[in-house]
């Protein structure tokens, strides 16, 4: 799971073009939106595309997406449960 979290951090930085952010700067339990990384709804769309491209995961339910994108920890759990085997 730790390897998946590191991969997700790198993909978030790469997908969103976050300059001056390193994987170690991202708190795995901290919020991705609002006060955490400060992501917004446009960033959410980019993350949805990233999940589909890299893991073959489609988010069909907005509420499930909100829960998945709460933090790196919740995103890693969501990917682990839903990725194409």
C-alpha positions as CSV (number, residue, x, y, z in Angstrom):
1,X,0.0,0.0,0.0
2,X,2.9,2.4,0.7
3,X,4.2,1.9,-2.8
4,X,0.7,2.7,-4.2
5,X,0.5,5.9,-2.1
6,X,3.9,7.1,-3.4
7,X,2.8,6.3,-6.9
8,X,-0.4,8.3,-6.4
9,X,1.5,11.3,-4.9
10,X,3.7,11.3,-8.0
11,X,0.8,11.0,-10.4
12,X,-1.1,13.8,-8.6
13,X,1.9,16.1,-8.9
14,X,2.5,15.2,-12.5
15,X,-1.2,15.3,-13.6
16,X,-1.9,18.6,-12.0
17,X,1.5,20.2,-12.8
18,X,2.1,21.1,-9.2
19,X,5.4,23.0,-9.2
20,X,7.5,23.1,-6.0
21,X,5.6,20.1,-4.6
22,X,7.4,16.9,-3.8
23,X,5.8,13.6,-2.9
24,X,7.1,13.9,0.6
25,X,5.3,17.3,1.0
26,X,1.9,15.6,0.6
27,X,0.4,14.5,3.9
28,X,-1.2,11.1,3.2
29,X,-4.0,11.7,5.8
30,X,-4.4,15.4,4.9
31,X,-7.2,16.7,2.7
32,X,-6.5,17.0,-1.0
33,X,-9.1,19.8,-1.5
34,X,-9.6,23.0,0.5
35,X,-7.0,23.5,3.1
36,X,-4.9,20.5,2.2
37,X,-3.3,20.8,-1.2
38,X,-5.9,23.4,-2.1
39,X,-7.2,21.5,-5.1
40,X,-10.4,22.6,-6.8
41,X,-13.1,21.1,-9.1
42,X,-11.0,21.4,-12.2
43,X,-8.3,19.4,-10.4
44,X,-10.9,16.8,-9.5
45,X,-11.6,16.3,-13.2
46,X,-7.9,15.9,-13.9
47,X,-7.6,13.3,-11.1
48,X,-10.6,11.3,-12.5
49,X,-8.9,11.2,-15.9
50,X,-5.6,10.1,-14.2
51,X,-7.4,7.2,-12.4
52,X,-8.9,6.0,-15.6
53,X,-5.7,6.3,-17.6
54,X,-3.3,4.7,-15.1
55,X,-5.6,2.3,-13.2
56,X,-8.6,1.6,-15.5
57,X,-10.9,3.0,-12.9
58,X,-14.1,4.9,-13.8
59,X,-15.8,6.9,-11.1
60,X,-19.5,6.7,-11.8
61,X,-20.9,8.0,-8.5
62,X,-20.1,11.5,-7.4
63,X,-20.4,10.6,-3.7
64,X,-18.0,7.7,-4.2
65,X,-15.6,10.1,-5.9
66,X,-15.8,12.6,-3.0
67,X,-15.0,9.9,-0.5
68,X,-12.1,8.6,-2.7
69,X,-10.6,12.0,-3.1
70,X,-10.6,12.9,0.6
71,X,-6.9,12.1,1.1
72,X,-4.1,10.1,-0.4
73,X,-5.0,7.3,2.1
74,X,-8.6,7.1,0.9
75,X,-7.5,7.4,-2.7
76,X,-5.1,4.5,-2.3
77,X,-7.7,2.3,-0.7
78,X,-10.2,3.2,-3.5
79,X,-7.6,2.3,-6.2
80,X,-6.7,-0.9,-4.4
81,X,-10.3,-2.0,-4.3
82,X,-11.3,-1.0,-7.8
83,X,-8.4,-1.2,-10.1
84,X,-8.4,-3.7,-13.0
85,X,-6.6,-6.8,-12.0
